[in-house]
C-alpha cells in the first residue's frame, strides 16, 4: 500500500482521515501545520500528500509550492 502524509490542523478531521486511510492498509504520517508537513514529507518521502489549505504557521499552498 501507499505511504501517505496527511497535513490538517483540525484534530477531528485529521483523525478521521488518518483512521480511514490506515484501515485501508496505508502507512500514514500526519502533521498539524504546513511546517510540520514539510518536515514529514522530507523525512518520509511519501507516495501521496493530502493537505488542508488554510492552516497556521505555513498554509497548504505554501507547503506544496
Secondary structure, DSSP 4 states (H G I P E B T S, - for coil): --EEEEE-SSHHHHHHHHHHHHHTT-EEEEESSHHHHHHHHHHH--SEEEE-SS-SSS-HHHHH-
